[in-house]
């Protein structure tokens, strides 16, 4: 089983605070693993990657009944 699948099953059902804190800790490990001059660009690229995955995750959440269909639409 891939790590992403295992981590999703571990975080499933956790509060947003627990999930957010866990992700923040993992993100800090990722950023700290880069040389100081590369940290800002690494963070930016990771955020861009996450933004691209949001529609996929929202679709999965809607199909699983964990989010309403209107979450599929962009706001703003």
Residue pairs with C-beta under 8 A, 6 or more apart in sequence:
11 18
11 19
11 22
14 22
27 43
27 46
30 42
30 46
31 39
31 42
31 43
32 39
34 42
55 72
58 67
58 71
58 72
59 72
61 67
61 71
62 68
62 69
62 71
62 72
